[in-house]
Amino acid sequence: MDSSIKPKPLIGEILPGFTFLILALYSYLIVHPCQFNWIVSNGATTIAASGLVFILAWIIGDFFDSLRETVVETIWDWFSEIYWNFFFEADSEKAEQLENYYYSYYELSINLAISIIIFLISEILSHFFNPALMKPFSWWINLIFIFIAVIFFWDAKILRDEIKDIIDKEKAKTK
């Protein structure tokens, strides 16, 4: 069976959605540790919910990808616009190479950064509106998550710059 859904862009959407859900679950279980025992003891219910979690992760990840496409790309294009039509106009082998070795990882990195940032914003807001939810070590963990998000963001920026350089060089060859 030949599917039109490519695995790498799919990973760039589903994995950030799972990341957000896992971070949200972690945040919830820190405040409600007894719930962990319930999740473990109700294995059948947990397995049945896995399909729903997969779909929810895909939807959330697609939302993060939409944020990337509308907000992040718009801001970055103000400074350094990329000729995205290259993927439609270039030799299919070159476009596929660019997608496989650069674009897919760019999309994954920036979407992971977005998912972590949105999680951290929700954490900060929940601590602000309900300080009782804050655990003493949660700020240190959130600092680690900020560091991870910055690394993903930085990686995405580097990959985006490399994509632009490759596209610009290919466009220059065809002129």
FITORLUM-161833 format. One record per residue (C-alpha): residue in three letters; x, y, z. Coordinates in pm, whole numbers, plus 50000, padded with zeros to 5 digits. Each point is the difference from the previous one (the first is absolute). Example, Ala and Ser with C-alpha at 12.3 -4.5 7.8 and 13.67 -1.06 7.14 Angstrom:
<sites>
<site 'Ala', <51230, 49550, 50780>>
<site 'Ser', <50137, 50344, 49934>>
</sites>
This chain:
<sites>
<site 'Met', <50000, 50000, 50000>>
<site 'Asp', <50142, 50334, 49894>>
<site 'Ser', <49912, 50278, 50244>>
<site 'Ser', <50017, 50370, 49925>>
<site 'Ile', <50081, 50068, 50366>>
<site 'Lys', <50376, 50027, 50038>>
<site 'Pro', <50147, 49878, 50330>>
<site 'Lys', <50248, 50283, 50064>>
<site 'Pro', <49753, 50291, 49987>>
<site 'Leu', <49760, 49783, 50198>>
<site 'Ile', <50266, 49957, 50271>>
<site 'Gly', <50051, 50379, 49991>>
<site 'Glu', <49638, 50037, 50108>>
<site 'Ile', <49923, 49697, 50219>>
<site 'Leu', <50320, 49998, 50207>>
<site 'Pro', <49959, 50364, 50118>>
<site 'Gly', <49638, 49919, 50088>>
<site 'Phe', <50111, 49699, 50206>>
<site 'Thr', <50271, 50212, 50161>>
<site 'Phe', <49741, 50253, 50112>>
<site 'Leu', <49765, 49731, 50130>>
<site 'Ile', <50280, 49826, 50192>>
<site 'Leu', <50112, 50330, 50154>>
<site 'Ala', <49641, 50081, 50094>>
<site 'Leu', <49958, 49652, 50153>>
<site 'Tyr', <50326, 50045, 50190>>
<site 'Ser', <49881, 50337, 50130>>
<site 'Tyr', <49668, 49851, 50107>>
<site 'Leu', <50158, 49698, 50172>>
<site 'Ile', <50241, 50222, 50196>>
<site 'Val', <49698, 50160, 50166>>
<site 'His', <49788, 49678, 50012>>
<site 'Pro', <50248, 49713, 50054>>
<site 'Cys', <49730, 49752, 50108>>
<site 'Gln', <49857, 50015, 49648>>
<site 'Phe', <50313, 49826, 49869>>
<site 'Asn', <49901, 49684, 50190>>
<site 'Trp', <49654, 50013, 49843>>
<site 'Ile', <50147, 50031, 49651>>
<site 'Val', <50232, 49704, 50059>>
<site 'Ser', <49736, 49780, 50163>>
<site 'Asn', <49744, 50061, 49723>>
<site 'Gly', <50213, 49871, 49713>>
<site 'Ala', <49704, 49907, 49778>>
<site 'Thr', <49851, 50348, 50028>>
<site 'Thr', <50341, 50152, 49934>>
<site 'Ile', <50050, 49786, 49689>>
<site 'Ala', <49651, 50086, 49873>>
<site 'Ala', <50075, 50370, 50048>>
<site 'Ser', <50322, 49970, 49795>>
<site 'Gly', <49814, 50039, 49671>>
<site 'Leu', <49835, 50316, 50127>>
<site 'Val', <50336, 50128, 50124>>
<site 'Phe', <50153, 49934, 49657>>
<site 'Ile', <49726, 50198, 49825>>
<site 'Leu', <50020, 50278, 50259>>
<site 'Ala', <50380, 50015, 49962>>
<site 'Trp', <49960, 50029, 49622>>
<site 'Ile', <49746, 50282, 50035>>
<site 'Ile', <50211, 50189, 50255>>
<site 'Gly', <50313, 49946, 49789>>
<site 'Asp', <49818, 50128, 49692>>
<site 'Phe', <49902, 50308, 50201>>
<site 'Phe', <50368, 50057, 50087>>
<site 'Asp', <50088, 49957, 49633>>
<site 'Ser', <49734, 50256, 49909>>
<site 'Leu', <50156, 50241, 50250>>
<site 'Arg', <50336, 49940, 49832>>
<site 'Glu', <49858, 50062, 49655>>
<site 'Thr', <49806, 50314, 50092>>
<site 'Val', <50192, 50169, 50280>>
<site 'Val', <50361, 49878, 50001>>
<site 'Glu', <50044, 49990, 49622>>
<site 'Thr', <49848, 50345, 49964>>
<site 'Ile', <50238, 50147, 50256>>
<site 'Trp', <50307, 49823, 49860>>
<site 'Asp', <49903, 50097, 49643>>
<site 'Trp', <50016, 50367, 50101>>
<site 'Phe', <50373, 49951, 50054>>
<site 'Ser', <50088, 49731, 49748>>
<site 'Glu', <49734, 49879, 49760>>
<site 'Ile', <50022, 49651, 49854>>
<site 'Tyr', <49875, 49915, 49654>>
<site 'Trp', <49779, 49708, 50111>>
<site 'Asn', <49873, 49939, 49645>>
<site 'Phe', <50336, 49832, 49942>>
<site 'Phe', <49843, 49679, 50127>>
<site 'Phe', <49748, 50013, 49715>>
<site 'Glu', <50221, 50136, 49723>>
<site 'Ala', <50331, 49820, 50059>>
<site 'Asp', <50110, 49664, 49872>>
<site 'Ser', <49807, 49747, 50210>>
<site 'Glu', <50321, 49831, 50116>>
<site 'Lys', <50148, 50328, 50128>>
<site 'Ala', <49675, 50098, 50170>>
<site 'Glu', <49975, 49658, 50164>>
<site 'Gln', <50361, 50021, 50123>>
<site 'Leu', <49936, 50342, 50149>>
<site 'Glu', <49684, 49875, 50168>>
<site 'Asn', <50159, 49680, 50134>>
<site 'Tyr', <50326, 50148, 50128>>
<site 'Tyr', <49899, 50350, 50107>>
<site 'Tyr', <49632, 50096, 49988>>
<site 'Ser', <49859, 49704, 50196>>
<site 'Tyr', <50248, 50057, 50283>>
<site 'Tyr', <49937, 50376, 49987>>
<site 'Glu', <49627, 49941, 50034>>
<site 'Leu', <50050, 49753, 50286>>
<site 'Ser', <50239, 50229, 50191>>
<site 'Ile', <49789, 50313, 49976>>
<site 'Asn', <49677, 49814, 50080>>
<site 'Leu', <50164, 49842, 50307>>
<site 'Ala', <50119, 50345, 50110>>
<site 'Ile', <49647, 50137, 49955>>
<site 'Ser', <49846, 49712, 50197>>
<site 'Ile', <50241, 50048, 50291>>
<site 'Ile', <49951, 50378, 50000>>
<site 'Ile', <49621, 49966, 50006>>
<site 'Phe', <50029, 49743, 50281>>
<site 'Leu', <50222, 50240, 50198>>
<site 'Ile', <49757, 50288, 49946>>
<site 'Ser', <49715, 49782, 50130>>
<site 'Glu', <50218, 49897, 50298>>
<site 'Ile', <50080, 50361, 50085>>
<site 'Leu', <49635, 50103, 49970>>
<site 'Ser', <49883, 49709, 50215>>
<site 'His', <50258, 50089, 50268>>
<site 'Phe', <49903, 50367, 49979>>
<site 'Phe', <49627, 49937, 50040>>
<site 'Asn', <50039, 49715, 50251>>
<site 'Pro', <50330, 50019, 50191>>
<site 'Ala', <49904, 49686, 50197>>
<site 'Leu', <50075, 49798, 49685>>
<site 'Met', <50365, 50100, 50008>>
<site 'Lys', <50242, 49739, 50126>>
<site 'Pro', <50342, 50114, 50131>>
<site 'Phe', <50197, 49826, 49727>>
<site 'Ser', <49765, 50079, 49711>>
<site 'Trp', <50175, 50329, 49922>>
<site 'Trp', <50331, 49819, 49953>>
<site 'Ile', <49838, 49751, 49767>>
<site 'Asn', <49835, 50283, 49809>>
<site 'Leu', <50342, 50165, 49960>>
<site 'Ile', <50125, 49675, 49846>>
<site 'Phe', <49701, 50004, 49764>>
<site 'Ile', <50080, 50361, 49905>>
<site 'Phe', <50357, 49895, 49918>>
<site 'Ile', <49870, 49709, 49789>>
<site 'Ala', <49756, 50228, 49815>>
<site 'Val', <50280, 50250, 49927>>
<site 'Ile', <50217, 49720, 49858>>
<site 'Phe', <49715, 49878, 49776>>
<site 'Phe', <49928, 50356, 49891>>
<site 'Trp', <50366, 50065, 49925>>
<site 'Asp', <50028, 49674, 49805>>
<site 'Ala', <49692, 50093, 49798>>
<site 'Lys', <50145, 50343, 49920>>
<site 'Ile', <50329, 49845, 49884>>
<site 'Leu', <49815, 49745, 49784>>
<site 'Arg', <49779, 50275, 49854>>
<site 'Asp', <50308, 50204, 49909>>
<site 'Glu', <50153, 49695, 49832>>
<site 'Ile', <49677, 49937, 49808>>
<site 'Lys', <50004, 50362, 49879>>
<site 'Asp', <50366, 49972, 49892>>
<site 'Ile', <49935, 49680, 49805>>
<site 'Ile', <49690, 50140, 49830>>
<site 'Asp', <50177, 50326, 49913>>
<site 'Lys', <50297, 49810, 49851>>
<site 'Glu', <49769, 49777, 49794>>
<site 'Lys', <49804, 50303, 49878>>
<site 'Ala', <50326, 50172, 49900>>
<site 'Lys', <50103, 49694, 49794>>
<site 'Thr', <49677, 50012, 49798>>
<site 'Lys', <50029, 50368, 49908>>
</sites>
